[in-house]
Amino acid sequence: MICSAAPAKVILFGEHFVVKDKPAIVTAVNLYAKTCITELESEKHLLISKQLRLETDIDKDRVPEQLAQFKHIYEIINDKYGITRGFKAFIDSDIPVSSGMGSSAATAVSFTYSLLRFLGVEFELEDINNIAYEAEKLVHGKPSGIDNTVSTYGGIIYYKRGYMEKLNVKWPQNLSLVVVDSGIKRNTGKVVMDVLERYERHKEIMKHIYDAAEQLVNKARNLILSGRFYDLGELISINQGLLESIGVSIYETDKIIYAMIENGALGAKISGAGRGGIVYGLFMENNLNKAIHKLKNIGYKPIIVKPVEKGVIELQDSLMNIHY
């Protein structure tokens, strides 16, 4: 049996502004999508998703829409390497679906890694990233490629259209991110288009907001590279203010942000498209319990995560044990 795990992601700074060629900073975090593949005596190629509660034979012409990306990955790998052995693939994930944490990319990266290892072919991480990106195009149309890149390589990544830089730093042990899913689902494409239309209506004002976002992300990059993680809080809150100004903050996410700030967050903001989705806050360890208690009391399910340096990794024995 071959098993692997690939991490989720959190956008720390810069979302939306990347559409106008501004930079963003994204980190891999310790929530994982996992895939185990075992050989079958038959020639079938079975796929079981525990999280989605779906099972299919990916040789079939039609598979459930939620599993189409795995069929696409299978076809890409089969065309290149030839798959002559039957297998059963088990997929599970800790990552909330449709939350802006890169669930589809992480499952694509993990499945690709495990299938290539199962076949015994030589490959590089770049191969994993490229194949997963093709799967992401099936899911999202025109993705930036940042989700699959972060899940493949891990770490904290500074991203600008056509350029990615992994920031080689070690995250402090006493600093955590608290992620909360607002429970509000939104159409990411519509949110992006609404923001772009606002930009066109008020271009002379909006361009200054976008320039400020660029300066903010570059300052955050410099703080991270110099190890000044505790100084990121104010920049996180300023970034939230910029997101409010472009129309993507709503009452439900504001409520979470204020609860975090009032209970010890160094900073808190929307992560992703906004108008729902997730919020994250930056916390010192000694403030975590108070914040978690408050967030649970107002009806949310906070998740404590930390940035991780590694991307996709091979597991030694089972889906349940991740060895660092």
C-alpha positions in Angstrom: 0.0 0.0 0.0 1.2 3.5 -0.9 0.0 6.4 1.1 0.6 10.2 1.0 -0.7 13.4 2.4 -0.8 16.9 1.0 -1.4 20.1 3.0 -4.2 22.7 2.8 -3.4 26.4 2.4 -4.3 29.7 3.9 -3.9 33.0 2.0 -2.2 35.3 4.6 -2.1 38.5 2.5 -3.1 39.9 -0.9 -6.2 38.0 -2.2 -8.2 39.7 -4.9 -5.4 42.1 -5.6 -3.5 39.4 -7.5 -6.0 39.7 -10.3 -4.4 43.1 -11.1 -0.9 41.6 -10.9 -0.3 42.5 -7.3 1.5 40.0 -5.0 0.1 37.7 -2.3 1.5 35.5 0.5 0.1 32.0 1.0 1.1 29.3 3.4 0.7 25.5 3.6 -0.9 24.5 6.9 -1.2 21.2 8.8 -4.6 20.1 7.6 -4.2 17.3 5.0 -5.8 15.4 2.1 -4.6 11.8 2.1 -4.6 9.0 -0.4 -3.8 5.3 0.0 -3.6 3.1 -3.1 -3.5 -0.7 -2.9 -3.2 -3.3 -5.7 -6.2 -5.3 -6.9 -6.1 -8.7 -8.5 -8.7 -7.5 -11.1 -8.0 -4.8 -13.7 -10.5 -2.4 -12.1 -9.4 1.1 -11.0 -11.6 1.9 -8.0 -11.8 5.2 -6.2 -13.4 5.7 -2.7 -13.8 9.2 -1.2 -14.6 9.0 2.6 -15.2 12.7 2.9 -17.6 12.9 0.0 -19.1 9.4 0.6 -18.7 8.4 -3.0 -17.2 5.4 -4.8 -16.6 4.9 -8.5 -14.7 2.9 -11.1 -12.7 5.7 -12.9 -12.5 3.5 -16.1 -16.2 4.3 -16.7 -17.1 7.0 -19.2 -19.1 8.9 -16.6 -18.1 9.4 -12.9 -19.7 11.6 -10.2 -18.9 15.2 -10.9 -17.0 15.6 -7.5 -14.6 12.8 -8.6 -14.0 14.0 -12.2 -10.7 15.5 -11.3 -9.3 12.1 -10.2 -10.5 10.5 -13.5 -8.6 13.4 -15.3 -5.4 12.7 -13.4 -5.8 9.0 -14.0 -6.1 9.7 -17.8 -3.1 12.0 -17.9 -0.9 9.5 -16.0 -2.2 6.6 -18.1 -1.4 8.4 -21.3 2.1 9.1 -20.2 3.1 6.0 -18.3 0.5 3.3 -19.0 -1.5 1.8 -16.1 -1.6 -2.0 -16.4 -2.3 -2.9 -12.8 -5.7 -2.8 -11.1 -5.9 -0.6 -7.9 -8.2 0.7 -5.2 -7.6 4.3 -4.1 -8.9 5.5 -0.7 -9.1 9.3 -0.3 -9.8 11.2 2.9 -9.4 14.8 4.0 -9.3 17.0 7.1 -9.7 20.1 4.9 -13.2 21.8 4.8 -14.6 21.6 1.3 -15.4 24.8 -0.6 -13.9 26.9 2.2 -11.0 28.6 0.3 -8.3 26.3 1.9 -7.4 24.5 -1.3 -9.2 21.2 -0.7 -9.5 20.2 -4.4 -5.8 21.0 -5.0 -4.6 19.0 -2.0 -6.6 15.9 -2.9 -5.3 16.2 -6.5 -1.7 16.5 -5.3 -2.0 13.6 -2.9 -3.8 11.3 -5.4 -1.2 12.1 -8.1 1.7 11.4 -5.8 0.3 8.1 -4.6 -0.6 6.9 -8.1 2.9 7.7 -9.5 4.5 5.9 -6.5 2.2 3.0 -6.9 3.3 2.7 -10.6 7.0 2.8 -9.6 7.9 5.5 -12.1 10.5 8.2 -11.6 9.1 11.7 -11.1 9.9 15.1 -9.6 7.7 17.4 -7.5 7.3 19.5 -10.6 5.6 16.6 -12.3 3.1 16.4 -9.4 2.5 20.1 -9.5 1.9 20.2 -13.3 -0.5 17.2 -13.2 -2.5 18.6 -10.2 -2.7 22.0 -12.0 -4.4 20.3 -15.0 -6.9 18.8 -12.5 -7.5 22.2 -11.0 -8.3 23.6 -14.4 -11.1 21.1 -14.6 -12.5 22.2 -11.3 -11.9 26.0 -11.4 -11.5 26.9 -15.1 -8.6 29.4 -14.9 -6.9 28.8 -11.5 -3.8 30.8 -10.6 -1.9 27.6 -9.8 -1.0 28.8 -6.3 -3.2 26.1 -4.5 -1.5 23.1 -6.1 1.9 24.8 -5.8 1.6 25.4 -2.1 0.3 21.9 -1.5 3.1 20.3 -3.6 6.0 22.2 -2.2 4.8 23.5 1.2 6.1 26.4 3.2 5.2 30.1 2.9 5.1 31.3 -0.7 5.3 34.9 -2.1 3.3 34.8 -5.3 2.8 37.3 -8.1 1.5 36.4 -11.6 4.4 34.5 -13.3 6.6 34.5 -10.2 6.7 32.4 -7.0 9.2 32.5 -4.2 9.4 30.1 -1.3 10.3 32.1 1.8 12.8 29.8 3.7 11.9 30.6 7.3 10.8 28.7 10.4 7.5 29.5 11.9 7.6 30.2 15.7 6.3 27.4 17.9 4.3 29.8 20.1 2.4 31.4 17.3 -0.7 29.8 15.7 -3.4 30.6 13.2 -7.1 30.0 14.2 -9.3 29.3 11.2 -13.0 29.6 11.3 -15.4 28.7 8.5 -18.2 31.2 8.4 -20.6 28.6 6.9 -21.5 31.1 4.2 -21.0 29.6 0.7 -20.4 31.9 -2.2 -19.7 31.9 -5.9 -16.0 32.8 -6.0 -16.2 33.8 -9.7 -19.1 36.2 -9.1 -17.3 37.8 -6.1 -14.2 38.3 -8.3 -16.2 39.9 -11.1 -18.1 42.2 -8.7 -14.8 43.5 -7.4 -13.4 44.0 -10.9 -16.6 45.9 -11.9 -16.2 48.2 -8.8 -12.6 48.7 -9.8 -13.7 49.9 -13.3 -16.4 52.2 -11.9 -13.9 53.9 -9.5 -10.6 53.3 -11.1 -8.9 56.5 -9.9 -9.7 55.6 -6.3 -9.3 51.8 -6.5 -5.9 51.8 -8.0 -4.6 53.5 -4.8 -6.2 50.7 -2.8 -4.4 48.1 -5.0 -1.1 49.9 -4.7 -1.5 50.0 -0.9 -2.1 46.2 -1.0 1.1 45.7 -2.9 3.1 47.8 -0.4 1.5 45.9 2.4 2.3 42.4 1.0 5.9 43.4 0.3 6.3 44.7 3.9 4.8 41.5 5.2 7.3 39.5 3.1 10.2 41.5 4.6 8.9 41.0 8.1 8.6 37.2 7.5 12.1 37.0 6.0 13.5 38.9 9.0 11.7 36.6 11.5 9.4 39.4 12.8 6.3 37.3 12.8 4.8 39.0 15.8 4.7 42.3 13.9 2.4 40.8 11.2 -0.8 41.4 13.2 -1.3 45.1 12.3 -0.7 44.3 8.6 -3.3 41.5 8.8 -5.9 44.0 10.1 -4.9 46.7 7.5 -5.3 44.0 4.8 -8.8 43.4 6.2 -9.6 47.1 5.9 -8.6 47.0 2.2 -10.8 44.0 1.7 -13.7 45.9 3.3 -13.1 48.8 0.9 -13.5 46.6 -2.2 -16.8 45.1 -0.9 -16.0 41.5 0.1 -16.5 41.8 3.9 -20.0 40.9 5.3 -21.6 40.8 8.7 -20.9 37.1 9.4 -17.2 37.4 8.7 -16.9 40.7 10.6 -18.5 39.1 13.6 -15.8 36.4 13.6 -13.0 38.9 13.1 -14.2 41.1 16.0 -14.6 38.1 18.3 -11.0 37.2 17.5 -9.6 40.7 18.0 -11.5 41.1 21.3 -10.1 37.8 22.6 -6.4 38.3 21.9 -5.7 38.0 18.2 -2.8 40.0 16.9 -4.7 40.5 13.7 -7.6 38.8 11.9 -9.0 38.9 8.3 -10.9 37.1 5.6 -8.8 34.6 3.7 -9.9 34.0 0.1 -12.7 35.5 -2.0 -14.7 36.8 1.0 -18.5 37.3 1.4 -18.3 34.1 3.4 -15.7 31.4 3.4 -13.0 31.4 6.1 -11.5 33.9 8.5 -8.2 33.5 10.2 -6.6 35.1 13.2 -3.0 35.2 14.4 -2.6 34.2 18.0 0.1 33.8 20.7 -0.4 30.4 22.4 -1.4 32.0 25.7 -4.5 33.6 24.1 -5.7 30.5 22.3 -8.0 29.0 24.9 -9.9 32.2 25.5 -10.5 32.8 21.8 -11.5 29.2 21.1 -14.0 29.3 24.0 -15.5 32.5 22.7 -15.8 31.3 19.1 -17.4 28.1 20.1 -19.9 30.0 22.4 -21.1 32.1 19.4 -21.6 28.9 17.3 -18.5 28.4 15.3 -16.0 25.5 15.0 -12.5 27.0 15.2 -9.5 25.0 13.9 -6.0 25.7 15.2 -3.4 25.3 12.5 0.3 26.1 11.9 2.2 26.7 8.7 4.3 23.7 7.6 7.5 23.7 5.7 6.9 20.4 3.8 4.4 19.9 1.0 3.2 16.5 -0.1 4.8 13.7 1.9 4.7 9.9 1.9 3.1 8.2 4.8 4.7 5.1 6.3 1.8 3.0 7.2 -1.8 4.4 7.2 -4.0 7.4 6.5 -4.1 8.2 10.2 -0.4 8.7 10.8 1.5 11.6 9.4 5.3 11.3 10.0 7.2 14.6 9.9 
